[in-house]
Amino acid sequence: MSTSNIFANIPARVASEIVERIAHSSAVTIERIISPRGYASPGGFWYDGDRNEWVLVLQGGAAVLFEGESSPRLLSAGDQMTIPAHTRHRVEWTDPDQVTVWLAVFY
Amino acid sequence: MSTSNIFANIPARVASEIVERIAHSSAVTIERIISPRGYASPGGFWYDGDRNEWVLVLQGGAAVLFEGESSPRLLSAGDQMTIPAHTRHRVEWTDPDQVTVWLAVFY
């Protein structure tokens, strides 16, 4: 067992989303995802995952819009939510002042 | 989807370990675990999990000893590790000055 810190090696700026796999099995994938400052999903794009996703904001903040809803959910550091499979959603914006770091568990 | 904060409702002191389920499926369980200040696993006790466990310290700190090793791994806030199934381990101590909060994913 090796240990590492979830906040290590976070660049101050990234040009596009960086996805790092932390752990993986046939049933689950755990990732650290770094979103650029002031990021938004491409226009008209909706994430539509095959698996459930539990997500925790480790740093920064974001607004996540679910299809059919009029306003996005605002997430800050420490905020978490579970997104059931095939629940279409998109990132409306992320913190403009720092990269946003997510912990995501797909299962 | 409801959101909540992973740092919400953490008591300043707890008498024994508190385990809260965050998400669950047949394949994975995500928990927040709060350990008392200055906690240690019962003498001679080894955790021996049927599932892999990925663990992240959210607050506090701990020393985790693996069977057959001479010294424990020291974990602080942000430190993570994966503990394969049936890897016997015990908590030697936790932070005496605050409760220690773990995020654990069993899979």
Backbone of each chain as ProteinMPNN parsed JSONL, in Angstrom:
{"seq_chain_A": "MSTSNIFANIPARVASEIVERIAHSSAVTIERIISPRGYASPGGFWYDGDRNEWVLVLQGGAAVLFEGESSPRLLSAGDQMTIPAHTRHRVEWTDPDQVTVWLAVFY", "coords_chain_A": {"N_chain_A": [[0.835, -1.172, 0.0], [0.722, 2.054, -0.989], [0.818, 5.474, -0.062], [-0.646, 8.585, -0.963], [-1.188, 12.095, -1.562], [-4.299, 13.59, -2.022], [-4.429, 16.163, -2.812], [-2.067, 16.705, -4.021], [0.159, 17.723, -6.65], [-1.506, 19.404, -8.243], [-2.071, 21.374, -10.909], [-1.757, 24.957, -11.331], [-3.07, 26.058, -13.431], [-4.953, 24.576, -16.065], [-5.323, 23.453, -19.445], [-7.296, 21.904, -20.519], [-9.745, 19.481, -19.429], [-8.444, 17.299, -16.964], [-8.117, 13.949, -16.305], [-7.556, 11.635, -13.841], [-6.909, 8.367, -12.928], [-7.621, 6.831, -9.913], [-8.318, 4.47, -8.542], [-9.532, 1.23, -9.479], [-11.808, -1.243, -10.556], [-13.64, -4.028, -11.896], [-16.108, -3.174, -11.216], [-16.096, -0.583, -10.277], [-14.839, 2.739, -10.655], [-12.528, 5.089, -9.561], [-11.8, 8.418, -9.705], [-9.696, 11.344, -9.995], [-10.524, 14.489, -11.054], [-9.595, 17.295, -12.853], [-10.755, 20.404, -13.56], [-10.557, 23.105, -15.88], [-10.043, 26.602, -15.017], [-12.946, 28.596, -15.019], [-14.465, 26.916, -16.667], [-16.738, 25.34, -18.979], [-19.07, 22.828, -19.983], [-19.07, 21.727, -23.404], [-21.123, 23.626, -25.662], [-24.517, 22.73, -25.698], [-23.907, 20.143, -25.061], [-24.51, 17.177, -23.214], [-23.649, 15.284, -20.426], [-24.125, 11.815, -20.187], [-24.164, 9.319, -18.425], [-23.273, 5.834, -18.259], [-23.034, 4.666, -15.863], [-23.755, 4.967, -12.338], [-22.784, 7.936, -10.617], [-20.899, 9.217, -8.051], [-20.009, 12.279, -6.748], [-17.614, 14.561, -5.492], [-16.67, 17.784, -4.623], [-13.436, 18.82, -4.341], [-11.865, 21.054, -4.406], [-12.278, 24.47, -5.37], [-15.14, 25.319, -7.347], [-18.423, 24.876, -8.809], [-21.125, 24.954, -11.195], [-23.709, 22.845, -11.834], [-25.876, 21.733, -14.201], [-28.935, 20.036, -14.513], [-30.71, 18.226, -16.948], [-33.777, 19.528, -17.933], [-34.169, 20.993, -15.706], [-34.44, 24.286, -14.317], [-32.506, 25.83, -13.14], [-29.033, 25.682, -12.234], [-27.286, 23.402, -9.972], [-25.343, 24.595, -7.37], [-22.076, 24.07, -6.445], [-19.644, 23.87, -3.939], [-16.376, 23.622, -2.358], [-16.196, 20.54, -0.728], [-18.817, 19.892, -1.169], [-21.105, 17.405, -2.239], [-22.686, 15.002, -4.37], [-24.925, 12.484, -5.653], [-25.225, 11.187, -8.838], [-27.489, 9.583, -10.662], [-27.187, 6.886, -13.065], [-27.501, 7.729, -16.492], [-28.641, 10.193, -16.079], [-28.997, 13.117, -17.406], [-26.705, 15.752, -17.629], [-24.831, 18.812, -17.31], [-21.86, 20.839, -17.079], [-22.15, 24.069, -16.16], [-20.6, 26.234, -15.395], [-17.312, 26.754, -13.981], [-15.301, 27.659, -11.135], [-13.716, 30.728, -11.67], [-11.306, 31.536, -10.634], [-9.585, 29.599, -9.769], [-8.424, 26.262, -10.475], [-10.874, 23.648, -10.62], [-11.318, 20.865, -8.605], [-12.346, 17.568, -8.628], [-13.526, 14.703, -6.953], [-14.466, 11.655, -8.176], [-16.607, 8.886, -8.18], [-17.419, 6.23, -10.052], [-19.911, 3.864, -10.55]], "CA_chain_A": [[0.0, 0.0, 0.0], [1.406, 3.33, -0.977], [-0.086, 6.579, 0.217], [-0.353, 9.843, -1.641], [-2.135, 13.11, -1.116], [-5.275, 13.902, -3.078], [-4.209, 17.554, -3.23], [-0.723, 16.839, -4.601], [0.3, 17.824, -8.11], [-2.62, 20.094, -8.9], [-1.539, 22.556, -11.592], [-2.5, 26.2, -11.092], [-3.93, 26.213, -14.611], [-4.948, 23.486, -17.044], [-5.945, 23.904, -20.695], [-8.514, 21.106, -20.706], [-9.99, 18.642, -18.269], [-7.47, 16.237, -16.721], [-8.745, 12.846, -15.578], [-6.547, 10.718, -13.312], [-7.535, 7.215, -12.283], [-7.076, 6.547, -8.579], [-8.523, 3.045, -8.264], [-10.37, 0.679, -10.54], [-12.107, -2.67, -10.629], [-14.698, -4.224, -12.885], [-17.361, -2.591, -10.737], [-15.98, 0.807, -9.82], [-13.681, 3.545, -11.042], [-12.377, 6.288, -8.757], [-10.98, 9.356, -10.474], [-9.568, 12.765, -9.676], [-10.74, 15.239, -12.29], [-9.248, 18.71, -12.707], [-11.392, 21.23, -14.585], [-9.933, 24.422, -16.029], [-10.732, 27.789, -14.487], [-13.968, 29.143, -15.901], [-14.792, 25.892, -17.66], [-18.128, 24.905, -19.182], [-19.221, 21.761, -20.976], [-19.337, 22.276, -24.74], [-22.509, 24.061, -25.863], [-25.45, 21.698, -26.117], [-23.458, 18.806, -24.664], [-24.982, 16.631, -21.939], [-23.122, 14.005, -19.955], [-25.183, 10.806, -20.057], [-23.299, 8.215, -18.01], [-23.799, 4.469, -18.146], [-22.942, 4.232, -14.479], [-23.992, 5.97, -11.311], [-21.591, 8.709, -10.29], [-20.89, 10.028, -6.839], [-18.991, 13.287, -6.985], [-17.288, 15.448, -4.364], [-15.773, 18.876, -5.01], [-12.317, 18.91, -3.406], [-11.331, 22.429, -4.476], [-12.942, 25.276, -6.385], [-16.596, 25.316, -7.309], [-19.02, 24.647, -10.117], [-22.577, 24.916, -11.343], [-24.07, 21.668, -12.628], [-27.284, 21.801, -14.618], [-29.566, 18.784, -14.909], [-31.657, 18.424, -18.04], [-35.151, 19.719, -17.5], [-34.232, 21.896, -14.562], [-34.28, 25.66, -14.783], [-31.297, 26.458, -12.6], [-28.037, 24.67, -11.871], [-26.879, 23.194, -8.579], [-24.065, 25.245, -7.094], [-21.253, 23.203, -5.609], [-18.388, 24.422, -3.431], [-15.506, 22.59, -1.773], [-16.852, 19.691, 0.256], [-20.168, 19.509, -1.595], [-21.179, 16.094, -2.864], [-24.002, 14.532, -4.811], [-24.969, 11.262, -6.436], [-25.91, 11.375, -10.119], [-27.823, 8.244, -11.171], [-26.863, 6.623, -14.464], [-28.381, 8.281, -17.521], [-29.226, 11.475, -15.683], [-28.255, 14.037, -18.266], [-26.276, 16.947, -16.905], [-23.688, 19.511, -17.893], [-21.23, 21.849, -16.224], [-22.441, 25.414, -16.683], [-19.381, 27.015, -15.169], [-16.492, 26.449, -12.801], [-14.608, 28.779, -10.485], [-12.77, 31.38, -12.581], [-10.088, 31.972, -9.943], [-8.715, 28.453, -9.489], [-8.944, 25.047, -11.084], [-11.808, 22.914, -9.78], [-10.878, 19.47, -8.481], [-13.449, 16.682, -8.288], [-13.361, 13.276, -6.743], [-15.634, 11.009, -8.777], [-16.682, 7.428, -8.083], [-18.378, 5.678, -11.015], [-20.243, 2.509, -10.085]], "C_chain_A": [[0.884, 1.24, 0.0], [0.364, 4.413, -0.707], [0.322, 7.769, -0.643], [-1.413, 10.839, -1.211], [-3.011, 13.558, -2.279], [-5.098, 15.337, -3.601], [-2.819, 17.766, -3.855], [-0.818, 17.002, -6.108], [-0.952, 18.345, -8.802], [-2.049, 21.338, -9.575], [-2.385, 23.791, -11.274], [-3.474, 26.47, -12.24], [-3.844, 24.954, -15.455], [-5.721, 23.966, -18.269], [-7.246, 23.151, -20.971], [-8.626, 20.162, -19.517], [-8.949, 17.523, -18.18], [-8.137, 15.188, -15.844], [-7.647, 11.871, -15.151], [-7.246, 9.588, -12.564], [-6.839, 6.923, -10.966], [-7.175, 5.065, -8.258], [-9.556, 2.541, -9.255], [-10.596, -0.8, -10.297], [-13.164, -2.826, -11.712], [-15.961, -3.462, -12.504], [-17.292, -1.102, -10.449], [-14.728, 1.462, -10.397], [-13.677, 4.793, -10.166], [-11.39, 7.198, -9.482], [-10.847, 10.694, -9.751], [-9.64, 13.516, -10.995], [-10.431, 16.714, -12.006], [-9.852, 19.473, -13.875], [-10.685, 22.571, -14.673], [-10.721, 25.501, -15.272], [-11.783, 28.234, -15.5], [-14.389, 28.194, -17.007], [-16.31, 25.729, -17.79], [-18.116, 23.733, -20.153], [-19.481, 22.397, -22.331], [-20.826, 22.601, -24.906], [-23.392, 22.924, -26.358], [-25.071, 20.288, -25.707], [-24.049, 18.416, -23.322], [-24.21, 15.359, -21.624], [-24.303, 13.054, -19.757], [-24.483, 9.492, -19.712], [-24.015, 6.885, -17.92], [-23.813, 3.986, -16.702], [-23.389, 5.343, -13.548], [-22.682, 6.695, -11.026], [-21.818, 9.439, -8.976], [-19.742, 10.999, -6.98], [-18.86, 14.206, -5.779], [-16.353, 16.523, -4.895], [-14.687, 19.002, -3.935], [-11.769, 20.329, -3.318], [-12.08, 23.166, -5.56], [-14.454, 25.224, -6.231], [-17.142, 25.216, -8.713], [-20.532, 24.775, -10.03], [-22.889, 23.782, -12.298], [-25.562, 21.723, -12.917], [-27.778, 20.42, -15.03], [-30.63, 19.078, -15.953], [-33.072, 18.546, -17.47], [-35.294, 20.614, -16.291], [-33.889, 23.314, -15.018], [-33.007, 26.324, -14.26], [-30.332, 25.384, -12.126], [-27.856, 24.533, -10.362], [-25.501, 23.814, -8.408], [-23.288, 24.402, -6.09], [-19.968, 23.924, -5.222], [-17.569, 23.287, -2.822], [-16.245, 21.848, -0.662], [-18.233, 19.231, -0.171], [-20.119, 18.237, -2.434], [-22.583, 15.862, -3.396], [-23.845, 13.229, -5.574], [-25.791, 11.529, -7.689], [-26.231, 9.989, -10.678], [-27.456, 8.11, -12.653], [-27.938, 7.234, -15.366], [-29.208, 9.482, -17.045], [-28.422, 12.557, -16.395], [-27.967, 15.349, -17.54], [-25.089, 17.564, -17.623], [-23.127, 20.509, -16.881], [-21.461, 23.202, -16.875], [-21.253, 26.343, -16.512], [-18.604, 26.426, -14.005], [-15.83, 27.736, -12.329], [-13.612, 29.43, -11.453], [-11.403, 31.654, -11.956], [-9.128, 30.841, -9.589], [-9.272, 27.253, -10.251], [-9.904, 24.381, -10.096], [-11.429, 21.436, -9.81], [-12.026, 18.645, -7.929], [-12.905, 15.313, -7.914], [-14.629, 12.624, -7.288], [-15.516, 9.498, -8.621], [-17.791, 6.969, -9.022], [-18.653, 4.234, -10.637], [-21.585, 2.04, -10.637]], "O_chain_A": [[1.699, 1.432, 0.902], [-0.804, 4.284, -1.072], [1.49, 7.928, -0.999], [-2.406, 10.479, -0.578], [-2.524, 13.863, -3.368], [-5.56, 15.673, -4.691], [-2.452, 18.896, -4.178], [-1.737, 16.497, -6.754], [-1.397, 17.798, -9.812], [-1.592, 22.256, -8.895], [-3.577, 23.682, -10.985], [-4.551, 27.032, -12.044], [-2.785, 24.334, -15.55], [-6.645, 24.772, -18.161], [-8.174, 23.688, -21.576], [-7.709, 20.059, -18.703], [-8.617, 16.884, -19.178], [-8.658, 15.499, -14.773], [-6.906, 11.35, -15.984], [-8.069, 9.826, -11.679], [-5.616, 6.786, -10.913], [-6.221, 4.47, -7.758], [-10.349, 3.31, -9.799], [-9.687, -1.52, -9.883], [-13.536, -1.852, -12.367], [-16.784, -3.142, -13.361], [-18.324, -0.433, -10.383], [-13.7, 0.814, -10.595], [-14.694, 5.474, -10.041], [-10.283, 6.784, -9.826], [-11.734, 11.12, -9.012], [-8.905, 13.214, -11.936], [-10.939, 17.297, -11.049], [-9.513, 19.229, -15.033], [-10.258, 23.117, -13.656], [-11.894, 25.327, -14.941], [-11.525, 28.243, -16.704], [-14.639, 28.609, -18.139], [-17.058, 25.951, -16.838], [-17.261, 23.652, -21.035], [-20.049, 23.487, -22.406], [-21.682, 21.916, -24.346], [-23.053, 22.239, -27.323], [-25.814, 19.341, -25.965], [-24.087, 19.226, -22.396], [-24.126, 14.457, -22.457], [-25.345, 13.441, -19.227], [-24.24, 8.658, -20.585], [-25.189, 6.807, -17.558], [-24.507, 3.029, -16.358], [-23.401, 6.515, -13.922], [-21.601, 6.126, -11.179], [-22.79, 10.175, -8.81], [-18.622, 10.598, -7.297], [-19.844, 14.575, -5.138], [-15.355, 16.213, -5.545], [-14.984, 19.259, -2.768], [-11.268, 20.747, -2.274], [-12.479, 22.57, -6.56], [-14.976, 25.101, -5.124], [-16.426, 25.441, -9.689], [-21.129, 24.714, -8.955], [-22.401, 23.752, -13.427], [-26.393, 21.756, -12.009], [-27.12, 19.72, -15.8], [-31.362, 20.063, -15.85], [-33.489, 17.751, -16.629], [-36.407, 20.958, -15.892], [-33.145, 23.509, -15.98], [-32.495, 27.265, -14.866], [-30.744, 24.316, -11.675], [-28.22, 25.419, -9.588], [-24.601, 23.579, -9.215], [-23.794, 24.068, -5.019], [-19.292, 24.512, -6.065], [-18.014, 22.14, -2.777], [-16.84, 22.459, 0.226], [-18.772, 18.282, 0.398], [-19.204, 18.032, -3.232], [-23.548, 16.46, -2.92], [-22.767, 12.914, -6.078], [-26.912, 12.033, -7.614], [-25.323, 9.288, -11.126], [-27.422, 9.095, -13.391], [-29.122, 7.247, -15.031], [-30.306, 9.745, -17.536], [-27.293, 12.86, -16.009], [-28.845, 15.962, -16.933], [-24.431, 16.917, -18.437], [-23.818, 20.955, -15.965], [-21.021, 23.45, -17.998], [-20.946, 27.145, -17.395], [-19.146, 25.708, -13.165], [-15.808, 28.748, -13.029], [-12.751, 28.741, -11.999], [-10.448, 31.968, -12.666], [-7.999, 31.085, -9.163], [-10.445, 27.233, -10.625], [-9.761, 24.535, -8.883], [-11.246, 20.839, -10.871], [-12.605, 18.976, -6.894], [-11.935, 14.836, -8.501], [-15.737, 12.999, -6.905], [-14.47, 8.909, -8.893], [-18.962, 7.284, -8.811], [-17.719, 3.461, -10.425], [-22.016, 0.924, -10.346]]}, "seq_chain_B": "MSTSNIFANIPARVASEIVERIAHSSAVTIERIISPRGYASPGGFWYDGDRNEWVLVLQGGAAVLFEGESSPRLLSAGDQMTIPAHTRHRVEWTDPDQVTVWLAVFY", "coords_chain_B": {"N_chain_B": [[-31.475, 14.849, -7.474], [-29.806, 15.559, -4.599], [-27.726, 17.823, -2.853], [-25.059, 17.799, -0.492], [-22.818, 18.683, 2.167], [-19.671, 17.293, 2.712], [-18.34, 17.857, 4.985], [-20.203, 18.609, 6.779], [-22.057, 18.499, 9.851], [-20.245, 17.232, 11.632], [-19.409, 15.967, 14.633], [-17.771, 17.491, 17.472], [-16.694, 15.794, 19.306], [-16.757, 12.255, 19.581], [-17.991, 9.212, 20.958], [-17.599, 6.648, 20.096], [-16.756, 4.919, 17.051], [-18.344, 6.339, 14.221], [-20.305, 5.451, 11.56], [-21.388, 6.425, 8.447], [-23.468, 5.9, 5.753], [-22.985, 6.914, 2.47], [-23.402, 6.39, -0.257], [-24.527, 3.587, -2.182], [-24.435, 0.435, -3.75], [-24.929, -2.8, -5.27], [-22.341, -3.349, -5.78], [-20.631, -1.499, -4.631], [-19.835, 0.461, -1.757], [-20.034, 3.58, -0.279], [-18.755, 5.42, 2.318], [-18.827, 7.735, 5.091], [-16.693, 7.961, 7.751], [-16.331, 8.529, 11.134], [-13.87, 8.811, 13.46], [-13.13, 8.551, 16.935], [-11.346, 11.035, 18.884], [-7.961, 10.301, 19.492], [-8.136, 7.545, 19.053], [-7.849, 3.956, 18.926], [-7.708, 0.812, 17.257], [-9.234, -2.047, 18.788], [-7.164, -3.893, 21.079], [-5.055, -6.256, 19.583], [-6.816, -6.658, 17.536], [-7.516, -7.057, 14.071], [-8.494, -5.519, 11.118], [-10.03, -7.191, 8.439], [-10.925, -7.133, 5.514], [-13.534, -8.136, 3.278], [-13.72, -6.872, 0.885], [-12.048, -4.704, -1.464], [-10.69, -1.618, -0.321], [-10.757, 1.804, -0.657], [-9.388, 4.6, 0.798], [-9.632, 7.86, 2.156], [-8.336, 10.453, 4.039], [-10.199, 12.933, 5.428], [-10.195, 14.792, 7.44], [-8.217, 15.451, 10.327], [-6.023, 12.879, 11.497], [-4.103, 9.818, 11.294], [-2.568, 6.692, 12.249], [-1.908, 3.825, 10.527], [-1.462, 0.455, 10.789], [-0.132, -2.238, 9.012], [-0.404, -5.758, 8.934], [2.483, -7.589, 9.659], [4.196, -5.584, 9.067], [6.644, -3.292, 10.34], [6.306, -0.679, 11.127], [3.743, 1.841, 11.337], [1.699, 3.344, 8.696], [1.553, 6.773, 8.274], [-1.06, 9.021, 8.173], [-2.406, 12.031, 6.996], [-4.693, 14.84, 6.619], [-6.117, 14.655, 3.443], [-4.543, 12.585, 2.597], [-4.427, 9.431, 0.995], [-5.128, 5.963, 0.354], [-5.124, 2.672, -1.107], [-6.476, -0.291, 0.059], [-6.099, -3.543, -0.419], [-8.486, -6.264, -0.574], [-8.691, -8.408, 2.256], [-6.307, -7.651, 3.354], [-4.724, -7.449, 6.17], [-5.109, -5.092, 8.741], [-4.742, -2.423, 11.15], [-5.873, 0.344, 13.159], [-3.582, 2.279, 14.699], [-3.386, 4.675, 16.074], [-5.276, 7.739, 16.36], [-5.582, 11.233, 15.604], [-5.255, 13.156, 18.515], [-6.412, 15.599, 19.022], [-8.622, 16.28, 17.543], [-11.586, 14.918, 16.036], [-11.177, 12.242, 13.688], [-11.868, 12.119, 10.283], [-12.915, 10.016, 7.762], [-13.154, 9.202, 4.328], [-14.451, 6.443, 2.801], [-14.343, 3.98, 0.326], [-15.707, 1.023, -0.466], [-15.197, -1.811, -2.412]], "CA_chain_B": [[-30.151, 14.919, -6.87], [-29.627, 16.546, -3.545], [-26.323, 18.022, -2.526], [-24.768, 18.068, 0.911], [-21.382, 18.922, 2.332], [-19.029, 16.154, 3.374], [-17.836, 18.315, 6.284], [-21.334, 19.018, 7.62], [-22.498, 17.63, 10.943], [-19.167, 16.457, 12.258], [-19.356, 16.338, 16.054], [-16.431, 17.796, 17.98], [-16.243, 14.563, 19.984], [-17.628, 11.08, 19.483], [-17.579, 8.206, 21.946], [-17.143, 5.473, 19.36], [-16.729, 5.187, 15.618], [-19.637, 6.571, 13.581], [-20.243, 5.103, 10.14], [-22.55, 6.937, 7.723], [-23.456, 5.481, 4.356], [-23.215, 8.01, 1.526], [-23.976, 5.809, -1.478], [-24.476, 2.128, -2.067], [-25.021, -0.441, -4.764], [-24.487, -4.169, -4.998], [-20.899, -3.459, -6.031], [-19.821, -0.489, -3.96], [-20.393, 1.216, -0.638], [-19.26, 4.775, 0.051], [-19.078, 5.784, 3.693], [-18.048, 8.672, 5.892], [-16.439, 7.334, 9.041], [-15.775, 9.472, 12.112], [-13.19, 8.117, 14.556], [-12.918, 9.399, 18.104], [-10.001, 11.545, 19.172], [-7.08, 9.367, 20.201], [-8.721, 6.211, 18.923], [-7.065, 2.841, 18.387], [-8.458, -0.437, 17.137], [-9.078, -2.863, 19.999], [-5.899, -4.622, 21.134], [-5.024, -7.554, 18.9], [-7.809, -6.736, 16.456], [-7.114, -6.688, 12.712], [-9.516, -5.474, 10.062], [-9.739, -8.162, 7.379], [-12.113, -6.863, 4.714], [-13.855, -8.973, 2.121], [-13.676, -6.051, -0.32], [-11.025, -3.672, -1.532], [-11.105, -0.366, 0.315], [-9.986, 3.016, -0.917], [-9.686, 5.466, 1.92], [-9.098, 9.222, 2.097], [-8.535, 11.192, 5.292], [-10.779, 14.249, 5.164], [-9.874, 15.669, 8.574], [-7.516, 14.739, 11.388], [-4.874, 12.092, 11.082], [-4.111, 8.471, 11.864], [-1.498, 5.75, 11.925], [-2.512, 2.538, 10.16], [-0.438, -0.597, 10.742], [-0.446, -3.445, 8.25], [0.164, -6.948, 9.556], [3.784, -7.977, 9.117], [5.06, -4.418, 8.907], [7.174, -2.9, 11.643], [5.847, 0.657, 11.521], [2.485, 2.185, 10.668], [1.627, 4.438, 7.728], [0.99, 7.976, 8.894], [-1.973, 9.67, 7.237], [-2.945, 13.335, 7.365], [-5.797, 15.278, 5.75], [-5.815, 14.572, 2.024], [-3.823, 11.347, 2.26], [-5.276, 8.358, 0.495], [-4.477, 4.705, -0.025], [-5.994, 1.544, -1.422], [-6.179, -1.462, 0.882], [-6.728, -4.693, -1.079], [-9.27, -7.162, 0.28], [-7.958, -9.365, 3.089], [-5.018, -7.125, 3.811], [-5.024, -7.199, 7.581], [-4.577, -3.811, 9.197], [-5.399, -1.869, 12.328], [-5.587, 1.745, 13.454], [-2.75, 2.362, 15.896], [-3.835, 5.867, 16.796], [-5.79, 8.87, 15.58], [-5.329, 12.584, 16.127], [-5.874, 13.348, 19.834], [-6.94, 16.953, 19.18], [-9.879, 16.425, 16.797], [-12.022, 13.641, 15.471], [-10.634, 11.967, 12.358], [-12.964, 11.82, 9.35], [-12.458, 9.236, 6.619], [-14.033, 8.785, 3.246], [-14.061, 5.077, 2.449], [-15.082, 3.335, -0.761], [-15.519, -0.436, -0.444], [-15.58, -2.3, -3.742]], "C_chain_B": [[-30.144, 15.983, -5.784], [-28.131, 16.641, -3.252], [-26.198, 18.191, -1.019], [-23.265, 18.222, 1.022], [-20.773, 17.822, 3.189], [-18.504, 16.537, 4.759], [-18.968, 18.764, 7.223], [-21.572, 17.993, 8.729], [-21.412, 16.676, 11.434], [-19.095, 16.878, 13.721], [-17.926, 16.639, 16.47], [-15.821, 16.582, 18.684], [-17.24, 13.448, 19.706], [-17.081, 10.016, 20.434], [-17.063, 6.944, 21.265], [-17.27, 5.783, 17.872], [-18.142, 5.328, 15.062], [-19.47, 6.329, 12.084], [-21.529, 5.569, 9.471], [-22.444, 6.531, 6.261], [-23.822, 6.649, 3.453], [-23.887, 7.5, 0.267], [-23.722, 4.315, -1.44], [-25.071, 1.486, -3.303], [-24.587, -1.846, -4.413], [-22.964, -4.27, -5.054], [-20.042, -2.544, -5.185], [-20.581, 0.121, -2.789], [-19.459, 2.39, -0.357], [-19.704, 5.239, 1.428], [-18.242, 6.96, 4.175], [-17.922, 8.053, 7.269], [-15.773, 8.37, 9.952], [-15.182, 8.67, 13.261], [-13.004, 9.065, 15.723], [-11.498, 9.968, 18.137], [-9.198, 10.452, 19.879], [-7.57, 7.933, 20.168], [-7.667, 5.181, 18.503], [-7.989, 1.644, 18.235], [-8.264, -1.237, 18.429], [-7.786, -3.685, 19.94], [-5.995, -5.975, 20.445], [-5.992, -7.693, 17.746], [-7.207, -6.316, 15.124], [-8.36, -6.623, 11.834], [-9.079, -6.435, 8.963], [-10.938, -8.134, 6.428], [-12.291, -7.815, 3.545], [-13.731, -8.207, 0.807], [-12.441, -5.155, -0.3], [-11.569, -2.414, -0.876], [-10.163, 0.747, -0.131], [-10.376, 4.023, 0.151], [-8.942, 6.794, 1.777], [-9.367, 9.877, 3.446], [-9.023, 12.596, 4.957], [-10.392, 15.258, 6.236], [-9.161, 14.83, 9.622], [-6.318, 13.983, 10.857], [-4.879, 10.76, 11.809], [-2.835, 7.737, 11.49], [-2.149, 4.396, 11.691], [-1.391, 1.509, 9.998], [-0.946, -1.777, 9.925], [0.272, -4.628, 8.886], [1.488, -7.31, 8.877], [4.719, -6.812, 8.894], [5.475, -3.909, 10.282], [6.686, -1.523, 12.08], [4.612, 1.038, 10.717], [2.672, 3.257, 9.604], [0.955, 5.615, 8.413], [0.179, 8.731, 7.846], [-2.462, 10.985, 7.819], [-4.072, 13.693, 6.396], [-5.35, 15.277, 4.291], [-5.111, 13.285, 1.63], [-4.802, 10.22, 1.965], [-4.453, 7.096, 0.325], [-5.544, 3.677, -0.353], [-5.532, 0.345, -0.614], [-6.861, -2.665, 0.227], [-7.477, -5.573, -0.071], [-8.336, -8.115, 1.027], [-6.525, -8.95, 3.373], [-5.221, -6.664, 5.25], [-4.319, -5.934, 8.072], [-5.338, -3.349, 10.432], [-5.021, -0.392, 12.469], [-4.811, 1.787, 14.766], [-3.114, 3.57, 16.741], [-4.474, 6.845, 15.815], [-5.449, 10.158, 16.324], [-6.006, 12.77, 17.489], [-6.627, 14.667, 19.973], [-8.235, 17.212, 18.416], [-10.317, 15.036, 16.358], [-11.377, 13.485, 14.092], [-11.766, 11.484, 11.461], [-12.371, 11.176, 8.095], [-13.556, 9.168, 5.58], [-13.549, 7.404, 2.829], [-14.964, 4.568, 1.325], [-14.721, 1.847, -0.739], [-16.026, -0.991, -1.775], [-14.934, -3.649, -4.04]], "O_chain_B": [[-30.44, 17.152, -6.032], [-27.385, 15.671, -3.388], [-27.119, 18.668, -0.357], [-22.529, 17.927, 0.081], [-21.295, 17.472, 4.247], [-18.253, 15.674, 5.6], [-18.711, 19.241, 8.329], [-21.325, 16.798, 8.567], [-21.642, 15.482, 11.621], [-18.755, 18.023, 14.019], [-16.979, 16.107, 15.89], [-14.608, 16.371, 18.662], [-18.442, 13.696, 19.608], [-15.877, 9.934, 20.679], [-16.192, 6.255, 21.797], [-17.836, 6.809, 17.494], [-19.028, 4.539, 15.389], [-18.61, 6.922, 11.433], [-22.624, 5.168, 9.865], [-21.433, 6.796, 5.61], [-24.85, 7.297, 3.65], [-24.838, 8.108, -0.223], [-22.817, 3.84, -0.754], [-26.085, 1.941, -3.832], [-23.951, -2.067, -3.383], [-22.371, -5.165, -4.451], [-18.845, -2.786, -5.033], [-21.801, 0.275, -2.828], [-18.249, 2.215, -0.215], [-20.896, 5.429, 1.672], [-17.109, 7.162, 3.736], [-18.917, 7.667, 7.882], [-14.782, 8.999, 9.58], [-15.893, 7.941, 13.953], [-12.748, 10.252, 15.527], [-10.582, 9.446, 17.501], [-9.713, 9.766, 20.762], [-7.434, 7.197, 21.146], [-6.709, 5.513, 17.805], [-8.942, 1.485, 18.998], [-7.231, -1.109, 19.086], [-7.371, -4.119, 18.865], [-6.92, -6.745, 20.703], [-6.001, -8.71, 17.053], [-6.471, -5.332, 15.055], [-9.17, -7.549, 11.811], [-7.903, -6.488, 8.603], [-11.836, -8.972, 6.507], [-11.325, -8.24, 2.912], [-13.647, -8.812, -0.262], [-11.867, -4.89, 0.756], [-12.777, -2.178, -0.88], [-8.944, 0.644, -0.001], [-11.561, 4.267, 0.38], [-7.792, 6.843, 1.341], [-10.495, 9.856, 3.937], [-8.331, 13.355, 4.278], [-10.276, 16.451, 5.956], [-9.457, 13.647, 9.791], [-5.68, 14.397, 9.889], [-5.571, 10.59, 12.813], [-2.127, 8.106, 10.552], [-2.858, 3.882, 12.556], [-0.49, 1.678, 9.176], [-2.062, -2.253, 10.133], [1.417, -4.51, 9.322], [1.577, -7.328, 7.649], [5.892, -7.002, 8.573], [4.75, -4.074, 11.263], [6.656, -1.229, 13.275], [4.447, 0.621, 9.571], [3.665, 3.985, 9.603], [-0.085, 5.466, 9.053], [0.678, 9.039, 6.764], [-2.878, 11.054, 8.975], [-4.366, 12.94, 5.468], [-4.309, 15.844, 3.957], [-5.083, 12.931, 0.452], [-5.849, 10.087, 2.598], [-3.233, 7.152, 0.17], [-6.698, 3.791, 0.059], [-4.348, 0.006, -0.602], [-8.082, -2.793, 0.309], [-7.145, -5.616, 1.114], [-7.324, -8.564, 0.49], [-5.649, -9.785, 3.601], [-5.818, -5.618, 5.503], [-3.124, -5.733, 7.856], [-6.436, -3.825, 10.718], [-3.99, 0.055, 11.964], [-5.318, 1.381, 15.812], [-3.145, 3.498, 17.969], [-4.242, 6.785, 14.608], [-5.083, 10.154, 17.499], [-7.214, 12.561, 17.604], [-7.391, 14.849, 20.92], [-8.878, 18.243, 18.615], [-9.517, 14.102, 16.315], [-11.073, 14.471, 13.42], [-12.52, 10.577, 11.814], [-11.461, 11.714, 7.463], [-14.739, 9.087, 5.91], [-12.368, 7.219, 2.536], [-16.186, 4.71, 1.376], [-13.571, 1.471, -0.966], [-17.136, -0.682, -2.208], [-15.145, -4.212, -5.115]]}, "name": "protein", "num_of_chains": 2, "seq": "MSTSNIFANIPARVASEIVERIAHSSAVTIERIISPRGYASPGGFWYDGDRNEWVLVLQGGAAVLFEGESSPRLLSAGDQMTIPAHTRHRVEWTDPDQVTVWLAVFYMSTSNIFANIPARVASEIVERIAHSSAVTIERIISPRGYASPGGFWYDGDRNEWVLVLQGGAAVLFEGESSPRLLSAGDQMTIPAHTRHRVEWTDPDQVTVWLAVFY"}
